[in-house]
Amino acid sequence: MQLYDVAVVGGGVAGLTAAIYAAKAGKQTIVIEKQDRLGGRAMSNKKNGAYFNLGGHALYHGDALASFREFGLSLQGNKPSIDGYAIWNGKLTVLPTGVKSLVATPLLSWKGKVELAAWLAKFGKLDTHRYDQVSLREWIEGNVQDPMVRNIFYALLRTASYVVAPDLQAAGPVLQQLKNALQGVLYLDRGWGAAVDELRKKASDYGVRFITKSKVISIDHHNGIVQQVLCEDGTKVPAKNIILTTSPAIAHQLVPHAEATALHTWKKQAIEITAACLDVALRRLPKPKQQFVYGIDQTVFLSNQSRAAYLSEDGAQVVSVIKYQGKETDPEKDLQALEQTLDLVQPGWQDELVAKQYLPKITVCYDFMHTKRQENPGPAVPEIKGLYVAGEWASHGELLVDAATASAKRAIQHILSHEGTERTPYYEHRDIV
Ligand SMILES: Cc1cc2nc3c(=O)[nH]c(=O)nc-3n(C[C@H](O)[C@H](O)[C@H](O)COP(=O)(O)OP(=O)(O)OC[C@H]3O[C@@H](n4cnc5c(N)ncnc54)[C@H](O)[C@@H]3O)c2cc1C
């Protein structure tokens, strides 16, 4: 059996990124994925000629884009326009995103318009790290005066992060995400699955091996050092370093005696964020001007991704509608809310329907930057030499896919910088709170 330098559990964006960084540095690398294809939550599905992501996806100007560019991915697609609408009191109204829309919108009083204009001018220079320890609500209530400008900030920051927990969410990271968003996001041609295909190809070119349809059931370790990955079908993959890119709960489950490691804290502190997503491909848009809509008094968001990306073979328009879920979710009520949003924005959409995908409750992130976090997860699991975590929940301040790639990069940097250190065992039991 070959001894790998790096074995990666999970073939989503974090796993593929880790594998490319490892193989680029000359490490013998393998990726083990339980599904029959790679991509995890970044995969796309093709239905009746239309490409659907698993819910609307936008690539921000952050760590993921930087890594993808470093790997030489082509990332075809475009920046969508941000001219849009807001839903307030069940009606559509102009969303203030620039000078013209700010003057035109009936949503704000003159005082509110002046305050929002000042924010638009200075937001790009905001030192967001100052607010890393402050909750989002504290930041908004302490810094924004006008009640409607506050509502707009809540809506923009919710959409930038998918999180509906202003009392828990750390303000700094999500403000940074909004800063990244204001530079313009990228919608990808043929969906995020196209980027996954490119990542896979890049990894293969560097010599990464892949095993798919193989569920990992245990990470064997002995005397505080990782030994091998064990799969359900009996496959054993011995490795010097193992990177887990599963959820924190599964990572905990896979590692014997995880309760005596940092994995226990990371699992306990994690707060999962979910969304309900309705994606539709429409032959034509009944209201072609209404392509981008923020719910202000409802936690919904709508975007016609086809306005910036090639997402269908026959010109159908792929529209994503998202309902950000808090603690309480109800698949039928959420679907109703999503369909009502489509009724309002694109009346008669049902008559133009080519294809549809409904995801009643999909995990957007297994954890995020919140004020109850005891520590940022990873990259190393300190009690077991050679064991690492990556994935969007292993964030050190980044959000969503940026956290997936940044945590993967951190894991490989840690492996490379600890190369040659003696593989002596060490256990560092911690008090579990
Ligand atoms: C609706 C929605 C909208 C989103 N929108 C955006 C957006 O606009 N912008 C943005 O930046 N991000 C967005 N994201 C987040 C982004 O998709 C994720 O952050 C990213 O895809 C996570 O990658 P990952 O590798 O960390 O996790 P995953 O993609 O979940 O990969 C983990 C992989 O591990 C595999 N696995 C699990 N257990 C095992 C096991 N026991 N053995 C082997 N394999 C295993 C899984 O099958 C999976 O393939 C969105 C996510 C969702 C769901």
The ligand as an SDF file (V2000), in Angstrom:
LIG
                    3D

 53 58  0  0  0  0  0  0  0  0999 V2000
  -27.4590   27.5830   -1.2110 C   0  0  0  0  0  0  0  0  0  0  0  0
  -26.0190   27.9410   -1.1350 C   0  0  0  0  0  0  0  0  0  0  0  0
  -25.5890   29.1380   -1.6380 C   0  0  0  0  0  0  0  0  0  0  0  0
  -24.2460   29.5040   -1.5390 C   0  0  0  0  0  0  0  0  0  0  0  0
  -23.8400   30.6840   -2.0680 N   0  0  0  0  0  0  0  0  0  0  0  0
  -22.5580   31.0540   -1.9840 C   0  0  0  0  0  0  0  0  0  0  0  0
  -22.1230   32.2630   -2.5540 C   0  0  0  0  0  0  0  0  0  0  0  0
  -22.8980   32.9840   -3.1500 O   0  0  0  0  0  0  0  0  0  0  0  0
  -20.8160   32.6160   -2.4320 N   0  0  0  0  0  0  0  0  0  0  0  0
  -19.9320   31.8300   -1.7570 C   0  0  0  0  0  0  0  0  0  0  0  0
  -18.7610   32.1990   -1.6350 O   0  0  0  0  0  0  0  0  0  0  0  0
  -20.3120   30.6500   -1.2140 N   0  0  0  0  0  0  0  0  0  0  0  0
  -21.5970   30.2530   -1.3200 C   0  0  0  0  0  0  0  0  0  0  0  0
  -22.0070   29.0650   -0.7800 N   0  0  0  0  0  0  0  0  0  0  0  0
  -21.0490   28.2940    0.0110 C   0  0  0  0  0  0  0  0  0  0  0  0
  -20.1650   27.3720   -0.8080 C   0  0  0  0  0  0  0  0  0  0  0  0
  -20.9320   26.5900   -1.6780 O   0  0  0  0  0  0  0  0  0  0  0  0
  -19.4410   26.4740    0.2010 C   0  0  0  0  0  0  0  0  0  0  0  0
  -18.7460   27.2810    1.1310 O   0  0  0  0  0  0  0  0  0  0  0  0
  -18.4230   25.5450   -0.4080 C   0  0  0  0  0  0  0  0  0  0  0  0
  -18.9160   24.8880   -1.5380 O   0  0  0  0  0  0  0  0  0  0  0  0
  -18.0430   24.5480    0.6890 C   0  0  0  0  0  0  0  0  0  0  0  0
  -17.0010   23.7090    0.2530 O   0  0  0  0  0  0  0  0  0  0  0  0
  -16.3800   22.6400    1.2510 P   0  0  0  0  0  0  0  0  0  0  0  0
  -15.3920   21.8940    0.4850 O   0  0  0  0  0  0  0  0  0  0  0  0
  -15.9680   23.3350    2.5070 O   0  0  0  0  0  0  0  0  0  0  0  0
  -17.6040   21.7060    1.6970 O   0  0  0  0  0  0  0  0  0  0  0  0
  -18.4640   20.6780    0.8180 P   0  0  0  0  0  0  0  0  0  0  0  0
  -18.7490   21.2490   -0.5000 O   0  0  0  0  0  0  0  0  0  0  0  0
  -19.6230   20.2780    1.6550 O   0  0  0  0  0  0  0  0  0  0  0  0
  -17.4830   19.4520    0.6100 O   0  0  0  0  0  0  0  0  0  0  0  0
  -17.3200   18.4230    1.5600 C   0  0  0  0  0  0  0  0  0  0  0  0
  -17.2370   17.1180    0.8060 C   0  0  0  0  0  0  0  0  0  0  0  0
  -16.9510   16.0820    1.7370 O   0  0  0  0  0  0  0  0  0  0  0  0
  -17.6620   14.9380    1.3250 C   0  0  0  0  0  0  0  0  0  0  0  0
  -17.7710   14.0430    2.4920 N   0  0  0  0  0  0  0  0  0  0  0  0
  -18.4870   14.2370    3.6220 C   0  0  0  0  0  0  0  0  0  0  0  0
  -18.3520   13.1900    4.4490 N   0  0  0  0  0  0  0  0  0  0  0  0
  -17.5270   12.3110    3.8370 C   0  0  0  0  0  0  0  0  0  0  0  0
  -17.0180   11.0220    4.1910 C   0  0  0  0  0  0  0  0  0  0  0  0
  -17.3330   10.4300    5.3510 N   0  0  0  0  0  0  0  0  0  0  0  0
  -16.1990   10.3960    3.3080 N   0  0  0  0  0  0  0  0  0  0  0  0
  -15.8560   10.9850    2.1250 C   0  0  0  0  0  0  0  0  0  0  0  0
  -16.3340   12.1860    1.7450 N   0  0  0  0  0  0  0  0  0  0  0  0
  -17.1470   12.8460    2.5860 C   0  0  0  0  0  0  0  0  0  0  0  0
  -18.9900   15.4980    0.8570 C   0  0  0  0  0  0  0  0  0  0  0  0
  -19.6820   14.5860    0.0200 O   0  0  0  0  0  0  0  0  0  0  0  0
  -18.5370   16.7460    0.1110 C   0  0  0  0  0  0  0  0  0  0  0  0
  -18.3070   16.5050   -1.2440 O   0  0  0  0  0  0  0  0  0  0  0  0
  -23.3250   28.6570   -0.8820 C   0  0  0  0  0  0  0  0  0  0  0  0
  -23.7550   27.4200   -0.3960 C   0  0  0  0  0  0  0  0  0  0  0  0
  -25.0880   27.0570   -0.5240 C   0  0  0  0  0  0  0  0  0  0  0  0
  -25.5210   25.7190   -0.0170 C   0  0  0  0  0  0  0  0  0  0  0  0
  1  2  1  0
  2  3  1  0
  2 52  2  0
  3  4  2  0
  4  5  1  0
  4 50  1  0
  5  6  2  0
  6  7  1  0
  6 13  1  0
  7  8  2  0
  7  9  1  0
  9 10  1  0
 10 11  2  0
 10 12  1  0
 12 13  2  0
 13 14  1  0
 14 15  1  0
 14 50  1  0
 15 16  1  0
 16 17  1  0
 16 18  1  0
 18 19  1  0
 18 20  1  0
 20 21  1  0
 20 22  1  0
 22 23  1  0
 23 24  1  0
 24 25  2  0
 24 26  1  0
 24 27  1  0
 27 28  1  0
 28 29  2  0
 28 30  1  0
 28 31  1  0
 31 32  1  0
 32 33  1  0
 33 34  1  0
 33 48  1  0
 34 35  1  0
 35 36  1  0
 35 46  1  0
 36 37  1  0
 36 45  1  0
 37 38  2  0
 38 39  1  0
 39 40  1  0
 39 45  2  0
 40 41  1  0
 40 42  2  0
 42 43  1  0
 43 44  2  0
 44 45  1  0
 46 47  1  0
 46 48  1  0
 48 49  1  0
 50 51  2  0
 51 52  1  0
 52 53  1  0
M  END
$$$$
